[in-house]
Amino acid sequence: MPRGPSVKIQEAGATNTAYAKGIARQPGHRLASWDNGLYRQALISVVTNPRLHCHSTTAILNSPISRLNPMTDSPARFSLHNKRALVTGASRGLGAEIASVLAAAGADLVISGRDPVGLQHTQQTVRQLGRSCHDVLADLRNPEEVLRLADGALEQFGAVDILVNNAGIVHIEDLLSTTLEHWEETQAVNLRAPFLLAQRLVPAMIQQRQGKIINISSVAGVLAIEGHAAYSASKGGLNMLTQTMAAEWGRYNIQANAVAPTVILTEMGQQVWGEASKGEPMKARIPARRFGEPVEVADLVLFLASNASDFICGQVIRLDGGLTVV
Ligand SMILES: NC(=O)c1ccc[n+]([C@@H]2O[C@H](COP(=O)([O-])OP(=O)(O)OC[C@H]3O[C@@H](n4cnc5c(N)ncnc54)[C@H](OP(=O)(O)O)[C@@H]3O)[C@@H](O)[C@H]2O)c1
């Protein structure tokens, strides 16, 4: 079979590269080499059937994604193979779940929190999945520790491809009883730390023209809930921070998005909604009539971390069983 054209495709992107792989699997075609190390410069070299000539190359560039073979191409688009991710608050709860799901999809990890035992547990899970995992103890209330965490991740990886700002705290108290200390602690962990981490990590993302920032927000950031004043303000702020990140960094092929879950019965979820007298009425407000599961948050984070979501930028995605539409 004669060797077809070797073509350098600028701006190849995930859609075209995935489609090219689909073409190459068709009879008479073979993918000779593949290098998608840099998003904007995928080197595609396809061996074509002489009867089809080099139409395949043109087709690769112009074909709609609907012609992808979902059975063979989806895994590649959802893969995080060799991506480098930083997940905060990974010592338990949603962060631990997110770390495991990202590792199962192929990512290497830096994880952080304050509890060394919880971090070790997550680290063990990630390593069992065959990925590397480095833990950094850091108290995100302290800006110097936030920056030390970012520098630790850069030292480990060179550049971070995926930043998941997950660590968060809540103090349940009505507005009139909210103390200055709780207010400031909440803004520091939930809002200032994501800002500082992104500010430190994004220059390397810009340089490599690739990055994903996923901020774990809350429905409390879009819906007023009694007793959540400082928390709601921090998550509402995080939503706007996410949109500003998208506005400023989208041009560098960096996608920033927020995930806004309703109740998930982690330690935090238990603390706020664990009592039946509070939890049951809340559940009754949710059209799905149930709370979420940690893995449902992690799956959405996985999607937002993968090339499958490359055109989703600056969104606050509500993961709430319909709570905020009724
Ligand atoms: N569970 C829910 O119902 C729910 C709903 C909507 C949104 N969310 C959001 O989802 C995220 C994860 O929540 P979760 O339910 O998994 O809560 P969680 O079980 O309480 O876990 C919180 C995580 O954040 C870390 N963290 C807290 N304070 C920290 C600090 N000062 N420095 C460093 N790390 C700190 C904790 O680690 P250490 O204790 O080791 O420091 C822990 O790993 C949060 O942003 C939360 O607001 C949760």
Ligand as a Chemical Component Dictionary entry (heavy atoms), coordinates in Angstrom:
data_LIG
# 
_chem_comp.id                   LIG 
_chem_comp.type                 NON-POLYMER 
_chem_comp.pdbx_formal_charge   0 
_chem_comp.three_letter_code    LIG 
# 
loop_
_chem_comp_atom.comp_id 
_chem_comp_atom.atom_id 
_chem_comp_atom.alt_atom_id 
_chem_comp_atom.type_symbol 
_chem_comp_atom.charge 
_chem_comp_atom.model_Cartn_x 
_chem_comp_atom.model_Cartn_y 
_chem_comp_atom.model_Cartn_z 
_chem_comp_atom.pdbx_ordinal 
LIG N1  N1  N 0  -20.996 17.953 50.315 1  
LIG C1  C1  C 0  -21.852 18.799 49.799 2  
LIG O1  O1  O 0  -23.078 18.700 50.035 3  
LIG C2  C2  C 0  -21.402 19.905 48.889 4  
LIG C3  C3  C 0  -22.360 20.570 48.117 5  
LIG C4  C4  C 0  -21.965 21.584 47.275 6  
LIG C5  C5  C 0  -20.634 21.915 47.199 7  
LIG N2  N2  N 1  -19.714 21.275 47.950 8  
LIG C6  C6  C 0  -18.317 21.694 47.829 9  
LIG O2  O2  O 0  -17.522 20.591 47.495 10 
LIG C7  C7  C 0  -16.207 20.773 48.004 11 
LIG C8  C8  C 0  -15.783 19.524 48.761 12 
LIG O3  O3  O 0  -16.672 19.356 49.844 13 
LIG P1  P1  P 0  -16.861 17.976 50.634 14 
LIG O4  O4  O 0  -18.294 17.734 50.720 15 
LIG O5  O5  O -1 -15.968 16.933 50.091 16 
LIG O6  O6  O 0  -16.356 18.464 52.075 17 
LIG P2  P2  P 0  -15.525 17.702 53.182 18 
LIG O7  O7  O 0  -15.872 16.285 53.236 19 
LIG O8  O8  O 0  -15.709 18.513 54.421 20 
LIG O9  O9  O 0  -14.020 17.860 52.666 21 
LIG C9  C9  C 0  -13.443 19.138 52.565 22 
LIG C10 C10 C 0  -12.022 19.024 52.077 23 
LIG O10 O10 O 0  -11.464 20.341 52.074 24 
LIG C11 C11 C 0  -10.259 20.334 52.817 25 
LIG N3  N3  N 0  -10.064 21.570 53.574 26 
LIG C12 C12 C 0  -10.935 22.197 54.397 27 
LIG N4  N4  N 0  -10.367 23.257 54.966 28 
LIG C13 C13 C 0  -9.099  23.316 54.507 29 
LIG C14 C14 C 0  -8.003  24.174 54.737 30 
LIG N5  N5  N 0  -8.064  25.210 55.590 31 
LIG N6  N6  N 0  -6.841  23.941 54.087 32 
LIG C15 C15 C 0  -6.746  22.894 53.237 33 
LIG N7  N7  N 0  -7.736  22.039 52.973 34 
LIG C16 C16 C 0  -8.902  22.251 53.612 35 
LIG C17 C17 C 0  -10.380 19.171 53.784 36 
LIG O11 O11 O 0  -9.091  18.656 54.051 37 
LIG P3  P3  P 0  -8.376  18.666 55.496 38 
LIG O12 O12 O 0  -9.437  18.464 56.525 39 
LIG O13 O13 O 0  -7.400  17.560 55.361 40 
LIG O14 O14 O 0  -7.714  19.992 55.590 41 
LIG C18 C18 C 0  -11.175 18.154 52.961 42 
LIG O15 O15 O 0  -10.311 17.370 52.187 43 
LIG C19 C19 C 0  -16.241 22.032 48.836 44 
LIG O16 O16 O 0  -15.747 23.121 48.114 45 
LIG C20 C20 C 0  -17.712 22.224 49.120 46 
LIG O17 O17 O 0  -18.044 23.576 49.351 47 
LIG C21 C21 C 0  -20.064 20.281 48.790 48 
# 
loop_
_chem_comp_bond.comp_id 
_chem_comp_bond.atom_id_1 
_chem_comp_bond.atom_id_2 
_chem_comp_bond.value_order 
_chem_comp_bond.pdbx_ordinal 
LIG N1  C1  SING 1  
LIG C1  O1  DOUB 2  
LIG C1  C2  SING 3  
LIG C2  C3  SING 4  
LIG C2  C21 DOUB 5  
LIG C3  C4  DOUB 6  
LIG C4  C5  SING 7  
LIG C5  N2  DOUB 8  
LIG N2  C6  SING 9  
LIG N2  C21 SING 10 
LIG C6  O2  SING 11 
LIG C6  C20 SING 12 
LIG O2  C7  SING 13 
LIG C7  C8  SING 14 
LIG C7  C19 SING 15 
LIG C8  O3  SING 16 
LIG O3  P1  SING 17 
LIG P1  O4  DOUB 18 
LIG P1  O5  SING 19 
LIG P1  O6  SING 20 
LIG O6  P2  SING 21 
LIG P2  O7  DOUB 22 
LIG P2  O8  SING 23 
LIG P2  O9  SING 24 
LIG O9  C9  SING 25 
LIG C9  C10 SING 26 
LIG C10 O10 SING 27 
LIG C10 C18 SING 28 
LIG O10 C11 SING 29 
LIG C11 N3  SING 30 
LIG C11 C17 SING 31 
LIG N3  C12 SING 32 
LIG N3  C16 SING 33 
LIG C12 N4  DOUB 34 
LIG N4  C13 SING 35 
LIG C13 C14 SING 36 
LIG C13 C16 DOUB 37 
LIG C14 N5  SING 38 
LIG C14 N6  DOUB 39 
LIG N6  C15 SING 40 
LIG C15 N7  DOUB 41 
LIG N7  C16 SING 42 
LIG C17 O11 SING 43 
LIG C17 C18 SING 44 
LIG O11 P3  SING 45 
LIG P3  O12 DOUB 46 
LIG P3  O13 SING 47 
LIG P3  O14 SING 48 
LIG C18 O15 SING 49 
LIG C19 O16 SING 50 
LIG C19 C20 SING 51 
LIG C20 O17 SING 52 
# 
